[in-house]
Amino acid sequence: MKKHVVMAAILAAGSVTGVFAQASGESPWMVRIRSVHLDSSNKDSTPLGLSINNKTFGEVDVTYFLSPNLAAELVLTTPQKQTVYANGSEIGSFKHLPPSLLLQYHFTDQPGIKPYLGAGINYTHFSDVALPAGVSLDSHSWGWAFQAGLDIPLDRNWSINLDVKKAYIRTDVYSVGSSIGRLKVDPVLYAVGLGYRF
């Protein structure tokens, strides 16, 4: 339900304000390439003491400015492989693909550094689960995502980006088909990257 609310809000904002981005004479499109460090909260309610490794990986995001202040950002990456531990001992792995869609407010009142805040939704798909016999994971997770960041302009088109996100990523854990609890990855994602405004 919550994913439909967020998407409907973004579409409604686009229908009302999209014309302003075009009227300003500046392209509404921005693309960023980021290096992201995933720091998992590793909260586990199962009796297995589950946790995953932290890691650094690359991502690409596409931003569309609905107005000078309002933008929608789609965050994309490739499936990420995570090592799974039980009470500190390695027991397997899985892959997860965690795209996010966020609605942002950019503060543009002052020249120079451009801070922004964002909120939206994260969808994560778990695949290639390799855990001990009988142990499995729910393959889908929907959760909120929040962000704060800033763009540091280098010239008319290029900028350096600093960004931090909190994403709510959770999966139910099963043993021989019966739920035994939930693993809450719920990572904080620290990112630095380079942006290009067309």
HELIX and SHEET records of a PDB file:
HELIX    1   1 LYS A    2  ALA A   23  1                                  22    
SHEET    1   A11 LEU A  50  ILE A  52  0                                        
SHEET    2   A11 GLN A  80  ALA A  86 -1                                        
SHEET    3   A11 SER A  89  LEU A  97 -1                                        
SHEET    4   A11 LYS A 114  ALA A 130 -1                                        
SHEET    5   A11 SER A 100  HIS A 106 -1                                        
SHEET    6   A11 LEU A  70  LEU A  76 -1                                        
SHEET    7   A11 LYS A  55  PHE A  65 -1                                        
SHEET    8   A11 TRP A  29  ASP A  39 -1                                        
SHEET    9   A11 VAL A 188  ARG A 197 -1                                        
SHEET   10   A11 TRP A 158  ALA A 167 -1                                        
SHEET   11   A11 HIS A 140  PRO A 153 -1                                        
SHEET    1   B 4 LYS A  43  ASP A  44  0                                        
SHEET    2   B 4 SER A 178  LYS A 184 -1                                        
SHEET    3   B 4 ARG A 170  SER A 175 -1                                        
SHEET    4   B 4 VAL A 135  LEU A 137 -1                                        
END                                                                             
